[in-house]
Amino acid sequence: MKYGQHLRENIAPDYGPLPYMNYQHLDDIIRILSQKSLSSANLESRQISLTTPAPTNTKGVVLDSTTITEEAFLSCVDSELTKVEAFTLRKVMELRNKLDGVEIKIKQLSLNDEEEVDICQKLADDVATKFLTLEKYVNINFMGFHKILKKHDKYCPANPCKTFYVNRMHSQAWVRGDYSDVVVRLSEIYSTLRNDQVAEENTDASQSFLRSTTKYWVKTEDVSKVKYAVLRHLPVFLQKTSTGESDSQLTNSVYLDNDQLELYHGRLDKGPGALALRLRWYGAGDPSIVFVERKTHRDKWTGEVSVKERFMVKEKEVQQVMNNTYPIAKKKDQMVRGGSTQGEADDWECLSREITQAISSKQLVPTMRTQYMRTAFQIPFDATVRVSLDTNLCMISERGYDVKNMQVWHRDPDQTIAHNEITRFPHAVLEVKLELRGDSAVPPKWVTDLQNSGLLYEVHKFSKFIHGCATMLPEYVRAVPYWVDDASLRASIIASGGGRILVRSDMTEKEKDQTKVKHPGSGPGANQVYDHLLPFGDIEDNKTTTAVGRTSVSTAASRGIIINRKIPSDKDQGVNFYNDVDNDDDQINDEEETCMGWLFPFCSPYNNLSIIAPTSVQKIEP
């Protein structure tokens, strides 16, 4: 299906066709221009004359004012961009005004009046539905401009303009604007209508969590839908350091490991007691308070549960923690004098000593950083059910600079990062965390409905730390996780210089037969067995535009059958604008020829083993 037809068939009924970009008119101009023998301007000329004859075409005929020119196309693009931006800003203002009305009504509301509560609920639902419709409008126009500009440069190569206009779009308010204040206000409205009760804050210096965590990938175009589905049941939880102006907060985590990547391979193998140690801080700018965290893996069949433990330090104390000179005894005395019980102080001392000793004995140094905008949903200080959604996710290598005896433990944000020192993850990551209470940890029905919605792609044991190390330190890893073979990740991995962990895309049929593997698009070992778990398929069976969300809860959703859908469908909200593409689309595999192929063992000074499969995958039960 051509994109022009696709756009016409998915116009929101409430909007009509006028607010949308006039894709067909721009396409008609391109067709006329492409039939002419156009030449580019003389870029070397620096002088003109006001008495020279007017420009002519190739036949010597003077161009009149009705002739379609390149200027006509550019003027039309400018006009369409202005139109879309003005409509978007007007609709956002209308939504904010509607929220003002709902908030005023709620202030006068008695929660015992079920009829009035129901009216307010419907008003909030209406605002949320209109917001999702607007987001689809923005996305379909954004994609339309990309397509028409690419088509222009293809058929009118003498006057390329895509780069200029794409950069211009990204500077306009309808693209770069952050309208998450609408989400925050909706969250507060729903929270009031639910009469959420704030739990008591846990002020322990040492905090432990026993949770069951399930991780999912969420496509960018579905992020707002997922946010809406969650905030109807849980409020947006703003951290203490958050300004409250957005529903998300910048989160940085620096993971520690040694030259052998001992912790990476331990977490990949999921061996009993496998550790992950990280330094985490929240908010933009330099950190002031840092959380020193330890995650310990336990196999469920043993009756034990994986645990995350942490304690807080000031930024200036991180060097002491890293060098095993942290004054633990002194800090413990301060805790007791400050009102902590002896048991709490003892637990904190045990945790801090174990972490500092592990850093010293294993010679751990900053290795990998994850950075993302996190939206957390939970009733404040109540971790019974917590949902987090990480967007703008990237992994940054923390190797290659002088740590100066641990005075420096993360990259200088003012320094430029090389392309092979950062990888940008193409999806959002959703985590559903349930606080464990014996065997009674059963997810609420709304969580199950979300899992059945077709918006979530479950990725068993996905790890940002593992993905970052495998992608940017390929010469040091002995095995990689199964999800690197997913077709939707390939472009980002190659762009980060991690192509050697991927299978070759240019294998001949003879080479594929010689490998004698069941799935030529996947790596060796266990990846051959669990190829079917890749959410978007591999390069031999690419499903990036057709895959439907699937989870272990819903086998129907994995087959594309959506049941009990509680979230507005694409039919209601506009268009799933990535599904139907024309022949002029960018191909995700344009640069795959640079891939170096799957090498086992890798070119690592520490690898002296024969071919190793990604052993963590072997523990997955389909």
C-alpha positions as CSV (number, residue, x, y, z in Angstrom):
1,M,0.0,0.0,0.0
2,K,1.3,3.4,-0.9
3,Y,1.7,5.9,1.9
4,G,-0.7,8.4,0.5
5,Q,-3.5,5.9,0.4
6,H,-2.5,4.7,3.8
7,L,-2.8,8.2,5.2
8,R,-6.2,8.8,3.7
9,E,-7.6,5.6,5.0
10,N,-6.5,6.4,8.6
11,I,-7.5,9.9,9.1
12,A,-9.1,10.5,12.5
13,P,-12.9,11.1,12.0
14,D,-12.8,13.9,14.6
15,Y,-10.2,15.8,12.6
16,G,-11.1,15.3,9.0
17,P,-8.5,15.5,6.2
18,L,-7.7,19.2,6.3
19,P,-5.3,19.2,9.3
20,Y,-3.1,16.5,7.8
21,M,-0.2,17.2,5.5
22,N,-1.2,17.3,1.8
23,Y,0.9,14.3,0.9
24,Q,-0.7,13.9,-2.5
25,H,-0.1,17.5,-3.6
26,L,3.6,17.2,-2.6
27,D,3.9,13.9,-4.5
28,D,2.4,15.5,-7.6
29,I,4.9,18.3,-7.5
30,I,7.8,15.7,-7.3
31,R,6.4,13.8,-10.3
32,I,6.4,17.0,-12.4
33,L,9.9,18.0,-11.2
34,S,11.2,14.5,-11.9
35,Q,10.1,14.7,-15.5
36,K,12.1,17.9,-16.2
37,S,15.8,18.1,-17.0
38,L,16.7,20.2,-14.0
39,S,20.2,21.3,-13.1
40,S,21.5,22.5,-9.8
41,A,22.5,26.1,-9.2
42,N,26.0,27.3,-9.8
43,L,27.4,27.0,-6.3
44,E,30.7,28.7,-7.2
45,S,29.2,31.9,-8.6
46,R,29.4,34.9,-6.2
47,Q,28.1,37.6,-8.6
48,I,24.9,38.4,-10.5
49,S,23.7,41.1,-12.9
50,L,20.3,42.8,-12.7
51,T,20.3,43.3,-16.5
52,T,20.8,39.7,-17.7
53,P,17.9,38.0,-19.4
54,A,15.4,35.9,-17.3
55,P,16.2,32.2,-16.8
56,T,14.9,29.8,-19.5
57,N,14.3,26.1,-19.7
58,T,16.2,23.7,-21.9
59,K,14.3,24.8,-24.9
60,G,15.2,28.5,-24.4
61,V,11.7,29.4,-23.2
62,V,11.5,31.9,-20.4
63,L,9.9,30.3,-17.3
64,D,6.6,32.0,-16.3
65,S,5.1,32.4,-12.9
66,T,2.8,29.3,-13.3
67,T,5.7,26.9,-13.9
68,I,6.2,24.3,-11.2
69,T,9.6,24.8,-9.7
70,E,11.7,23.5,-6.9
71,E,10.8,26.6,-5.0
72,A,7.1,25.6,-5.2
73,F,7.9,22.3,-3.5
74,L,9.9,23.9,-0.7
75,S,7.2,26.5,-0.1
76,C,4.6,23.8,0.1
77,V,6.7,21.9,2.6
78,D,7.1,25.0,4.8
79,S,3.3,25.6,4.6
80,E,2.5,22.1,5.6
81,L,4.9,22.0,8.5
82,T,3.4,25.3,9.8
83,K,-0.1,23.9,9.5
84,V,0.7,20.6,11.4
85,E,2.5,22.4,14.1
86,A,-0.3,25.0,14.7
87,F,-3.0,22.2,14.8
88,T,-0.9,20.2,17.3
89,L,-0.4,23.1,19.6
90,R,-4.0,24.1,19.5
91,K,-5.2,20.6,20.3
92,V,-2.7,20.3,23.2
93,M,-4.1,23.6,24.6
94,E,-7.6,22.3,24.3
95,L,-6.7,19.1,26.2
96,R,-5.1,21.1,29.0
97,N,-8.2,23.3,29.2
98,K,-10.3,20.2,29.5
99,L,-8.1,18.9,32.3
100,D,-8.5,22.2,34.1
101,G,-12.3,21.6,34.0
102,V,-12.0,18.1,35.3
103,E,-9.6,19.1,38.1
104,I,-12.1,21.8,39.2
105,K,-14.9,19.3,39.2
106,I,-12.9,16.8,41.3
107,K,-12.2,19.4,43.9
108,Q,-15.9,19.8,44.5
109,L,-16.5,16.0,44.3
110,S,-17.5,13.7,47.1
111,L,-16.0,10.3,46.5
112,N,-19.1,8.7,48.1
113,D,-21.2,10.0,45.2
114,E,-20.7,7.1,42.7
115,E,-22.6,8.9,39.9
116,E,-20.3,11.9,40.0
117,V,-17.2,9.8,40.3
118,D,-18.3,7.9,37.2
119,I,-18.9,11.2,35.3
120,C,-15.4,12.4,36.2
121,Q,-13.9,9.0,35.2
122,K,-15.5,9.3,31.7
123,L,-14.3,12.9,31.3
124,A,-10.7,11.8,32.2
125,D,-11.1,8.8,29.8
126,D,-12.2,11.2,27.0
127,V,-9.1,13.4,27.5
128,A,-6.8,10.4,27.4
129,T,-8.5,9.1,24.3
130,K,-8.1,12.4,22.5
131,F,-4.5,12.7,23.6
132,L,-3.7,9.3,22.0
133,T,-5.5,10.3,18.9
134,L,-3.4,13.5,18.7
135,E,-0.2,11.5,19.2
136,K,-1.2,9.3,16.2
137,Y,-1.9,12.4,14.2
138,V,1.6,13.7,15.0
139,N,3.2,10.4,14.2
140,I,1.5,9.8,10.9
141,N,2.4,13.4,9.7
142,F,6.0,13.0,11.0
143,M,6.4,9.8,9.0
144,G,4.7,11.4,6.0
145,F,7.2,14.2,5.9
146,H,10.1,11.7,6.1
147,K,8.7,9.8,3.2
148,I,8.0,12.7,0.9
149,L,11.4,14.3,1.6
150,K,13.1,11.0,0.8
151,K,11.1,10.6,-2.4
152,H,12.1,14.2,-3.4
153,D,15.8,13.5,-2.9
154,K,15.4,10.2,-4.9
155,Y,13.7,11.7,-7.9
156,C,15.3,15.2,-7.7
157,P,18.9,14.4,-6.7
158,A,20.2,17.8,-8.0
159,N,18.5,19.6,-5.1
160,P,18.5,17.4,-2.0
161,C,16.6,18.8,1.0
162,K,15.7,16.0,3.4
163,T,18.6,16.5,5.8
164,F,17.7,20.2,6.2
165,Y,14.0,19.7,6.7
166,V,14.4,16.7,9.1
167,N,16.6,18.8,11.3
168,R,14.2,21.6,11.1
169,M,11.3,19.4,12.1
170,H,13.2,18.2,15.2
171,S,13.5,21.8,16.3
172,Q,9.8,22.5,16.0
173,A,7.5,22.3,19.0
174,W,5.1,19.6,17.5
175,V,8.1,17.2,17.4
176,R,10.4,18.2,20.2
177,G,7.7,19.3,22.7
178,D,7.2,17.3,25.9
179,Y,3.5,17.1,26.7
180,S,3.9,14.5,29.5
181,D,2.3,17.0,31.9
182,V,-1.0,15.7,30.4
183,V,0.0,12.2,31.6
184,V,1.0,13.5,35.1
185,R,-2.3,15.4,35.5
186,L,-4.3,12.4,34.3
187,S,-2.5,10.2,36.8
188,E,-3.4,12.6,39.6
189,I,-7.0,12.6,38.6
190,Y,-7.3,8.8,38.4
191,S,-5.4,8.5,41.7
192,T,-7.9,10.8,43.4
193,L,-10.9,8.9,41.9
194,R,-9.4,5.6,43.2
195,N,-8.7,7.3,46.6
196,D,-5.2,5.9,46.7
197,Q,-3.7,5.8,50.2
198,V,0.0,6.7,50.6
199,A,1.9,4.0,52.5
200,E,4.5,4.7,55.1
201,E,8.0,5.6,53.7
202,N,10.8,3.1,54.3
203,T,13.6,5.3,55.6
204,D,16.1,2.5,56.2
205,A,19.6,3.3,55.0
206,S,19.9,-0.2,53.8
207,Q,16.9,-1.3,51.6
208,S,16.2,-4.8,50.3
209,F,13.5,-5.8,47.8
210,L,12.1,-9.3,47.2
211,R,10.3,-9.0,43.8
212,S,9.2,-11.0,40.9
213,T,10.1,-9.0,37.8
214,T,8.9,-9.5,34.2
215,K,10.4,-7.5,31.4
216,Y,8.9,-6.5,28.1
217,W,9.8,-4.5,25.0
218,V,7.4,-1.7,23.9
219,K,7.5,-0.2,20.5
220,T,7.9,3.6,20.5
221,E,4.4,4.2,18.9
222,D,2.8,2.2,21.7
223,V,4.4,4.0,24.7
224,S,1.6,6.4,25.3
225,K,-1.0,3.7,25.1
226,V,0.9,1.6,27.7
227,K,1.3,4.6,30.0
228,Y,-2.5,5.3,29.8
229,A,-3.3,1.6,30.5
230,V,-1.1,1.7,33.6
231,L,-2.0,5.1,35.1
232,R,-5.6,4.1,35.2
233,H,-4.7,1.8,38.0
234,L,-1.4,3.2,39.4
235,P,-0.3,6.8,39.8
236,V,2.9,8.2,38.3
237,F,5.4,8.1,41.1
238,L,7.6,11.2,41.1
239,Q,11.0,10.7,42.8
240,K,12.0,13.2,45.5
241,T,14.6,14.7,43.1
242,S,12.0,15.1,40.3
243,T,10.8,18.6,39.4
244,G,7.3,17.3,38.8
245,E,7.2,18.9,35.3
246,S,7.4,15.6,33.5
247,D,6.2,12.1,34.1
248,S,9.8,10.7,33.7
249,Q,13.1,11.2,35.3
250,L,16.7,10.7,34.0
251,T,18.3,7.6,35.6
252,N,22.0,6.7,35.3
253,S,23.5,3.4,36.5
254,V,27.3,2.7,36.2
255,Y,27.9,-1.1,36.3
256,L,31.2,-2.4,37.7
257,D,33.1,-5.3,36.3
258,N,36.8,-6.4,35.8
259,D,38.9,-7.1,32.7
260,Q,37.6,-10.6,32.4
261,L,34.0,-9.4,32.5
262,E,33.5,-11.8,35.4
263,L,30.2,-10.3,36.5
264,Y,28.9,-10.1,33.0
265,H,29.4,-13.8,32.3
266,G,28.0,-14.7,35.7
267,R,24.8,-12.8,35.1
268,L,24.6,-14.2,31.5
269,D,25.0,-17.8,32.8
270,K,22.6,-17.0,35.7
271,G,24.7,-19.1,38.0
272,P,23.6,-19.2,41.7
273,G,24.8,-16.1,43.5
274,A,25.7,-14.2,40.3
275,L,26.3,-10.6,41.2
276,A,25.6,-7.3,39.6
277,L,27.1,-4.2,41.3
278,R,26.2,-0.7,40.2
279,L,26.3,3.0,41.2
280,R,23.0,4.7,40.5
281,W,21.8,8.3,40.7
282,Y,18.7,10.2,39.6
283,G,18.1,13.5,37.8
284,A,20.1,15.6,35.4
285,G,23.5,17.2,36.2
286,D,26.2,15.9,38.4
287,P,25.1,13.4,41.1
288,S,25.0,14.4,44.8
289,I,23.5,11.2,46.3
290,V,24.5,7.9,44.9
291,F,22.9,4.5,45.5
292,V,25.4,1.6,45.8
293,E,23.4,-1.4,44.7
294,R,23.9,-5.2,44.6
295,K,21.7,-7.6,42.8
296,T,22.1,-11.3,43.6
297,H,20.6,-14.1,41.4
298,R,19.0,-17.1,43.0
299,D,17.4,-20.0,41.2
300,K,13.7,-20.2,42.0
301,W,13.7,-24.0,42.2
302,T,15.9,-23.7,45.3
303,G,13.2,-21.8,47.1
304,E,15.3,-18.7,47.2
305,V,14.5,-15.4,45.5
306,S,16.7,-12.9,43.7
307,V,17.4,-9.9,45.9
308,K,18.3,-6.2,45.2
309,E,20.0,-4.5,48.1
310,R,21.4,-1.0,48.3
311,F,22.7,1.8,50.5
312,M,23.2,5.6,50.0
313,V,26.4,7.5,49.9
314,K,27.4,11.1,49.0
315,E,29.1,11.5,45.7
316,K,32.4,12.4,47.3
317,E,32.3,9.1,49.2
318,V,32.1,6.9,46.0
319,Q,35.9,7.0,45.8
320,Q,36.1,5.5,49.3
321,V,33.7,2.8,48.4
322,M,35.6,1.9,45.3
323,N,39.0,1.9,47.1
324,N,37.7,-0.1,50.2
325,T,38.4,2.9,52.5
326,Y,34.8,3.7,53.3
327,P,34.6,4.4,57.1
328,I,32.0,1.7,57.8
329,A,32.4,1.6,61.6
330,K,32.1,5.4,61.9
331,K,29.0,5.5,59.7
332,K,27.4,2.7,61.7
333,D,27.9,4.6,64.9
334,Q,26.2,7.6,63.3
335,M,23.3,5.5,62.3
336,V,22.8,4.2,65.8
337,R,23.0,7.7,67.3
338,G,20.6,8.9,64.6
339,G,17.9,6.5,65.8
340,S,18.4,3.3,63.7
341,T,18.0,0.0,65.6
342,Q,21.0,-2.2,66.3
343,G,19.6,-4.8,63.9
344,E,19.3,-2.2,61.0
345,A,22.8,-1.0,61.7
346,D,24.2,-4.5,61.6
347,D,22.4,-5.3,58.4
348,W,23.8,-2.1,56.8
349,E,27.3,-2.9,58.0
350,C,27.1,-6.4,56.6
351,L,25.9,-5.2,53.2
352,S,28.4,-2.3,52.9
353,R,31.4,-4.6,53.9
354,E,30.4,-7.3,51.5
355,I,30.1,-4.8,48.6
356,T,33.3,-2.9,49.3
357,Q,35.3,-6.2,49.7
358,A,33.8,-7.6,46.5
359,I,34.9,-4.5,44.6
360,S,38.4,-4.8,46.0
361,S,38.9,-8.5,45.7
362,K,37.5,-8.8,42.2
363,Q,39.2,-5.6,41.0
364,L,36.0,-4.1,39.8
365,V,36.0,-0.8,37.9
366,P,33.4,1.2,36.0
367,T,32.5,-0.7,32.9
368,M,29.1,0.0,31.5
369,R,26.6,2.8,32.0
370,T,22.9,2.7,31.3
371,Q,20.9,5.9,30.8
372,Y,17.2,6.4,30.3
373,M,14.1,8.4,31.2
374,R,12.2,6.3,33.7
375,T,8.5,6.7,34.4
376,A,7.6,4.8,37.6
377,F,4.0,3.9,38.5
378,Q,3.2,2.9,42.0
379,I,1.3,4.1,45.1
380,P,4.0,6.1,47.0
381,F,6.2,3.9,49.2
382,D,3.9,0.8,48.4
383,A,5.9,-1.7,46.3
384,T,3.1,-4.3,46.1
385,V,2.8,-3.6,42.4
386,R,5.3,-1.4,40.7
387,V,5.6,-0.7,37.0
388,S,8.4,1.2,35.4
389,L,8.8,2.3,31.8
390,D,12.2,3.2,30.4
391,T,12.4,5.3,27.3
392,N,15.3,6.9,25.4
393,L,17.4,4.0,26.6
394,C,21.1,4.0,25.7
395,M,24.2,2.1,27.0
396,I,27.5,3.9,27.3
397,S,30.9,2.3,27.6
398,E,32.7,3.4,30.8
399,R,36.1,2.2,29.6
400,G,38.9,4.0,27.9
401,Y,39.5,6.9,30.3
402,D,41.7,7.6,33.4
403,V,39.8,6.9,36.6
404,K,42.5,8.7,38.6
405,N,42.5,6.3,41.5
406,M,38.7,6.2,41.4
407,Q,38.3,10.0,41.7
408,V,36.6,9.7,38.3
409,W,34.0,6.9,38.1
410,H,31.9,8.0,35.2
411,R,32.4,9.8,31.9
412,D,32.7,13.5,31.6
413,P,29.3,14.5,30.1
414,D,30.9,17.4,28.3
415,Q,33.2,15.1,26.3
416,T,32.1,13.8,22.9
417,I,31.3,10.0,22.8
418,A,32.5,8.0,19.9
419,H,30.0,6.0,17.9
420,N,31.3,2.7,19.2
421,E,31.1,3.8,22.8
422,I,27.3,4.2,22.8
423,T,24.4,2.2,21.6
424,R,20.8,3.4,21.4
425,F,18.1,0.8,22.1
426,P,15.2,1.0,19.6
427,H,12.4,0.1,22.1
428,A,11.1,1.2,25.4
429,V,11.5,-1.4,28.3
430,L,8.6,-2.1,30.6
431,E,9.1,-3.9,33.9
432,V,6.3,-5.2,36.0
433,K,7.5,-5.8,39.6
434,L,5.4,-7.7,42.1
435,E,6.4,-7.7,45.8
436,L,6.7,-11.3,46.9
437,R,4.6,-12.5,49.8
438,G,5.1,-16.2,50.0
439,D,3.2,-18.0,47.2
440,S,0.5,-15.3,47.0
441,A,2.1,-13.1,44.4
442,V,-0.6,-13.1,41.8
443,P,-0.8,-10.2,39.3
444,P,-4.0,-8.1,39.4
445,K,-6.4,-8.6,36.5
446,W,-5.5,-5.2,34.9
447,V,-1.9,-6.4,34.6
448,T,-3.1,-9.6,32.9
449,D,-5.3,-7.5,30.6
450,L,-2.2,-5.4,29.6
451,Q,-0.2,-8.6,29.0
452,N,-3.0,-9.8,26.7
453,S,-3.3,-6.4,24.8
454,G,-0.8,-7.2,22.1
455,L,1.3,-4.1,23.0
456,L,4.0,-6.0,25.0
457,Y,6.8,-8.2,23.8
458,E,8.1,-10.3,26.7
459,V,11.8,-10.8,26.6
460,H,12.9,-13.4,29.2
461,K,15.6,-12.1,31.5
462,F,16.4,-9.1,29.4
463,S,19.3,-7.1,30.9
464,K,20.5,-3.6,29.9
465,F,23.9,-4.3,31.4
466,I,24.3,-7.5,29.5
467,H,23.1,-6.0,26.2
468,G,25.5,-3.0,26.6
469,C,28.5,-5.2,27.3
470,A,27.7,-7.6,24.4
471,T,27.2,-4.8,22.0
472,M,30.2,-2.5,22.9
473,L,32.7,-4.9,24.3
474,P,32.4,-7.8,21.8
475,E,36.1,-8.5,21.8
476,Y,36.0,-9.3,25.5
477,V,32.8,-11.5,25.8
478,R,32.8,-15.3,25.4
479,A,29.0,-15.5,24.9
480,V,26.1,-13.2,24.1
481,P,22.4,-13.2,25.0
482,Y,19.9,-14.7,22.7
483,W,18.0,-11.5,22.0
484,V,20.9,-9.9,20.0
485,D,19.6,-11.9,17.0
486,D,16.3,-10.0,17.0
487,A,15.9,-8.2,13.7
488,S,14.7,-5.0,15.3
489,L,18.1,-4.6,17.1
490,R,20.4,-5.3,14.2
491,A,20.7,-1.7,12.9
492,S,21.5,-0.2,16.4
493,I,24.1,-3.0,17.1
494,I,25.9,-2.4,13.8
495,A,25.8,1.4,14.3
496,S,27.7,0.9,17.6
497,G,30.4,-1.3,16.1
498,G,29.1,-4.6,17.5
499,G,28.5,-6.3,14.2
500,R,30.9,-9.1,15.0
501,I,28.3,-10.6,17.4
502,L,25.8,-10.9,14.6
503,V,25.4,-13.5,11.9
504,R,26.3,-12.4,8.4
505,S,23.5,-11.1,6.3
506,D,25.3,-11.9,3.0
507,M,25.6,-15.6,3.4
508,T,25.0,-17.5,0.2
509,E,22.5,-20.5,0.1
510,K,25.5,-22.8,-0.2
511,E,27.1,-21.3,3.0
512,K,23.8,-21.6,4.8
513,D,23.6,-25.3,3.8
514,Q,27.2,-25.9,4.9
515,T,26.4,-24.4,8.4
516,K,23.8,-27.1,8.9
517,V,21.7,-25.0,11.2
518,K,18.0,-24.8,11.6
519,H,17.8,-21.0,11.7
520,P,20.5,-19.4,9.5
521,G,19.4,-15.9,10.8
522,S,20.5,-16.8,14.4
523,G,23.8,-17.3,16.1
524,P,25.2,-20.7,17.1
525,G,24.4,-22.9,20.1
526,A,21.3,-22.2,22.2
527,N,20.2,-19.4,19.9
528,Q,19.3,-22.0,17.3
529,V,17.0,-23.7,19.8
530,Y,15.2,-20.6,21.1
531,D,15.1,-18.6,17.8
532,H,11.3,-18.6,18.1
533,L,11.5,-16.4,21.3
534,L,12.7,-13.4,19.3
535,P,9.9,-10.9,19.4
536,F,10.6,-9.5,15.9
537,G,12.2,-12.6,14.3
538,D,15.7,-12.7,12.8
539,I,17.0,-11.5,9.5
540,E,15.8,-14.7,7.8
541,D,12.3,-14.2,9.2
542,N,12.0,-10.4,9.8
543,K,8.8,-9.5,11.6
544,T,9.6,-5.9,12.5
545,T,6.5,-4.6,10.7
546,T,4.1,-7.5,11.4
547,A,4.9,-8.8,14.9
548,V,2.1,-8.7,17.5
549,G,3.0,-8.3,21.1
550,R,3.2,-11.6,23.0
551,T,3.7,-12.7,26.5
552,S,3.9,-16.0,28.4
553,V,0.5,-15.1,29.8
554,S,-1.2,-15.0,26.5
555,T,-0.4,-17.6,23.9
556,A,-3.3,-16.2,21.8
557,A,-1.6,-12.8,21.6
558,S,1.6,-14.5,20.4
559,R,-0.5,-15.8,17.4
560,G,-1.8,-12.4,16.8
561,I,-5.2,-13.0,18.4
562,I,-6.0,-10.1,20.8
563,I,-8.4,-11.0,23.6
564,N,-9.8,-9.0,26.4
565,R,-8.3,-5.9,24.9
566,K,-8.7,-3.0,27.4
567,I,-6.7,-0.4,25.5
568,P,-8.0,1.7,22.6
569,S,-7.3,0.0,19.4
570,D,-5.5,1.5,16.4
571,K,-8.8,1.7,14.7
572,D,-10.1,4.0,17.5
573,Q,-6.9,6.0,17.7
574,G,-5.8,6.6,14.1
575,V,-3.1,4.5,12.5
576,N,-0.3,2.1,13.3
577,F,1.8,4.1,11.0
578,Y,4.8,1.7,10.8
579,N,2.8,-1.3,9.5
580,D,2.2,-0.4,5.9
581,V,5.1,0.9,3.9
582,D,5.7,1.8,0.3
583,N,8.7,0.9,-1.9
584,D,10.6,4.1,-1.0
585,D,11.0,3.2,2.7
586,D,14.5,3.0,4.3
587,Q,15.6,-0.5,4.8
588,I,16.8,-1.5,8.2
589,N,19.5,-3.7,6.7
590,D,21.1,-1.0,4.4
591,E,24.5,-1.2,6.1
592,E,24.6,-4.9,7.0
593,E,27.4,-5.6,4.5
594,T,29.8,-4.2,7.1
595,C,28.9,-6.9,9.6
596,M,31.9,-9.0,10.5
597,G,29.9,-12.1,11.3
598,W,29.6,-14.3,14.3
599,L,33.0,-15.1,15.8
600,F,33.5,-17.7,18.5
601,P,35.7,-17.5,20.3
602,F,36.0,-13.7,20.0
603,C,39.2,-11.8,19.5
604,S,39.7,-11.6,23.3
605,P,43.0,-12.1,25.2
606,Y,41.0,-14.0,27.8
607,N,39.2,-16.3,25.5
608,N,40.8,-19.7,25.2
609,L,37.6,-21.8,24.9
610,S,36.0,-23.4,21.9
611,I,32.6,-22.5,20.6
612,I,30.3,-21.4,23.5
613,A,26.6,-21.0,23.3
614,P,24.8,-18.2,25.1
615,T,24.2,-20.4,28.1
616,S,21.7,-18.1,29.8
617,V,19.2,-19.0,27.0
618,Q,19.5,-22.7,27.8
619,K,17.5,-22.1,31.0
620,I,14.6,-20.6,29.2
621,E,11.5,-22.7,29.0
622,P,9.4,-21.9,25.9
